[in-house]
């Protein structure tokens, strides 16, 4: 819905730049037929919640879900066989995690994964805002089994 720390915070959000080959360049567009994903993982929502930098109002469920819903419909039109794993956390998850749950109830191709808060302190990096390497490893340890289960992929070797 909106970006963090930019003046025009609704200008270049991920749904709007999705078609770009390079995120900061409007040309050339990415050829969506070059790669057809089986799984699309989305981790959006944390920066949408901030009221820093003069934002007048917090994000509402309606604003967030309308934008997310439009993006999901676009992805599903492009990749009708792909599953979507909508994730949130570990910086902030509420209320986005609740809002994402409504999408899994609405769409059979959407699934959610909520990463728990960073605990203990060694999970925190970048001034405690983002996960540290250890925090990233813990997230990967949650993400990989979730993907395997969702996609019914088996490990061999």
C-alpha positions as CSV (number, residue, x, y, z in Angstrom):
1,X,0.0,0.0,0.0
2,X,2.8,2.4,0.9
3,X,6.5,2.6,1.3
4,X,8.6,3.7,4.2
5,X,10.7,6.9,4.4
6,X,9.9,8.2,1.0
7,X,8.0,11.4,0.2
8,X,5.7,9.9,-2.4
9,X,5.1,6.7,-0.4
10,X,2.4,5.3,-2.7
11,X,4.2,5.8,-6.0
12,X,6.6,2.8,-6.4
13,X,5.1,0.2,-4.2
14,X,5.8,-3.4,-5.1
15,X,2.4,-4.1,-6.9
16,X,3.2,-1.0,-9.1
17,X,6.8,-2.0,-10.0
18,X,6.1,-5.7,-10.3
19,X,6.4,-5.7,-14.1
20,X,9.8,-4.0,-14.1
21,X,13.0,-5.8,-14.9
22,X,14.8,-3.5,-12.5
23,X,12.9,-1.9,-9.7
24,X,14.2,1.6,-10.2
25,X,13.9,1.6,-14.0
26,X,10.5,1.9,-15.8
27,X,12.0,0.2,-18.9
28,X,12.2,-2.5,-20.0
29,X,9.2,-4.4,-18.6
30,X,9.9,-8.0,-17.4
31,X,8.6,-10.6,-19.8
32,X,6.3,-12.6,-17.5
33,X,6.3,-15.6,-19.9
34,X,10.1,-16.2,-19.4
35,X,9.5,-17.8,-16.0
36,X,6.3,-19.4,-14.6
37,X,6.6,-19.8,-10.9
38,X,5.0,-22.6,-8.9
39,X,5.2,-20.6,-5.7
40,X,5.2,-16.9,-5.1
41,X,6.3,-15.7,-1.6
42,X,5.2,-12.2,-0.6
43,X,6.4,-10.5,2.6
44,X,4.7,-7.1,2.6
45,X,3.0,-5.0,5.3
46,X,5.6,-4.0,7.9
47,X,6.4,-0.7,6.3
48,X,2.8,0.0,5.5
49,X,2.0,0.2,9.2
50,X,4.3,3.1,10.1
51,X,3.0,6.5,10.9
52,X,6.5,8.0,10.8
53,X,7.5,10.8,8.5
54,X,4.3,12.8,8.8
55,X,1.8,10.2,7.9
56,X,-1.5,11.4,9.2
57,X,-3.3,8.1,9.8
58,X,-2.4,4.5,10.5
59,X,-3.1,2.0,7.8
60,X,-6.6,0.5,7.8
61,X,-7.6,-3.1,6.9
62,X,-9.6,-1.8,4.0
63,X,-6.7,0.1,2.5
64,X,-4.3,-2.7,2.9
65,X,-6.6,-5.5,1.8
66,X,-7.9,-3.7,-1.2
67,X,-4.4,-3.2,-2.5
68,X,-3.2,-6.7,-1.6
69,X,-6.4,-8.2,-3.1
70,X,-5.7,-6.4,-6.4
71,X,-2.1,-7.6,-6.4
72,X,-3.2,-11.2,-5.8
73,X,-5.7,-11.1,-8.6
74,X,-3.0,-9.8,-11.0
75,X,-0.6,-12.5,-9.9
76,X,-3.3,-15.2,-10.2
77,X,-4.2,-14.0,-13.7
78,X,-0.5,-14.1,-14.8
79,X,0.3,-17.4,-13.0
80,X,-3.0,-19.3,-12.4
81,X,-1.3,-22.5,-11.2
82,X,1.1,-20.8,-8.7
83,X,0.4,-20.9,-5.0
84,X,1.0,-17.8,-2.9
85,X,2.6,-17.8,0.5
86,X,1.8,-14.5,2.2
87,X,4.2,-13.9,5.1
88,X,4.7,-11.2,7.7
89,X,7.1,-10.6,10.5
90,X,9.3,-10.7,12.5
91,X,9.5,-6.9,12.9
92,X,5.7,-6.3,13.2
93,X,3.0,-8.7,12.4
94,X,-0.2,-7.4,14.0
95,X,-2.7,-6.5,12.6
96,X,-1.4,-7.5,9.1
97,X,-1.2,-11.2,10.2
98,X,-4.9,-11.1,10.9
99,X,-5.7,-9.3,7.7
100,X,-3.7,-11.9,5.7
101,X,-5.8,-14.7,7.3
102,X,-8.8,-13.2,5.6
103,X,-7.1,-13.6,2.2
104,X,-6.5,-17.3,2.9
105,X,-10.2,-17.7,3.6
106,X,-11.0,-15.9,0.4
107,X,-8.6,-17.6,-2.0
108,X,-7.7,-21.2,-2.2
109,X,-4.3,-20.5,-3.7
110,X,-3.2,-18.2,-0.8
111,X,-1.5,-19.5,2.3
112,X,0.1,-17.6,5.2
113,X,3.1,-17.8,7.4
114,X,3.7,-15.5,10.3
115,X,7.2,-15.3,11.6
116,X,7.3,-14.8,15.4
117,X,8.9,-11.7,17.0
118,X,12.7,-11.6,17.2
119,X,13.7,-13.3,20.4
120,X,16.3,-13.2,22.0
121,X,18.5,-10.2,21.4
122,X,20.9,-12.0,19.2
123,X,18.1,-12.5,16.7
124,X,18.1,-8.7,16.1
125,X,20.3,-6.7,13.8
126,X,20.4,-3.3,12.1
127,X,19.8,-1.4,15.3
128,X,17.3,-4.1,16.5
129,X,14.8,-3.4,13.6
130,X,15.7,-6.2,11.3
131,X,16.7,-9.8,11.9
132,X,20.4,-10.6,12.4
133,X,22.0,-13.5,10.5
134,X,20.8,-15.8,13.3
135,X,17.3,-14.3,13.0
136,X,17.4,-14.9,9.3
137,X,18.5,-18.5,9.9
138,X,15.6,-19.1,12.3
139,X,13.2,-17.6,9.7
140,X,14.6,-19.9,7.0
141,X,14.2,-22.8,9.4
142,X,10.4,-22.0,9.5
143,X,10.1,-21.1,5.8
144,X,11.7,-24.2,4.3
145,X,9.4,-26.8,6.0
146,X,6.4,-24.6,5.3
147,X,7.3,-24.5,1.6
148,X,7.9,-28.3,1.5
149,X,4.6,-29.0,3.1
150,X,2.6,-26.5,1.0
151,X,4.2,-27.7,-2.3
152,X,4.5,-31.3,-1.2
153,X,8.1,-31.3,-2.2
154,X,10.3,-34.1,-1.0
155,X,14.0,-33.8,-0.1
156,X,16.2,-36.3,-1.7
157,X,19.8,-37.1,-1.1
